[in-house]
Amino acid sequence: MPLMKTLMKFARTPQGRKLTNQAMTYARSPQGRKTLAQVQRQLSQRRKPR
C-alpha cells in the first residue's frame, strides 16, 4: 500500500485524530513556534542556489 494512502487511512482513525490535534496544539504554542522557526531557518540554509 502506498505511503500516502496508509497515512491518510491512519489520520482518519481516533488515534490519528488525537495525534493531529496534539501536533496542532504544539505548533500553536510559543515553544512550538520557536522550534518550527528554527527548523525553517535550518532548512532554508541547506537549500542550494540554482
Secondary structure, DSSP 8 states (H G I E B T S, - for coil): --HHHHHHHHHTSHHHHHHHHHHHHHHHSHHHHHHHHHHHHHHHHHS---
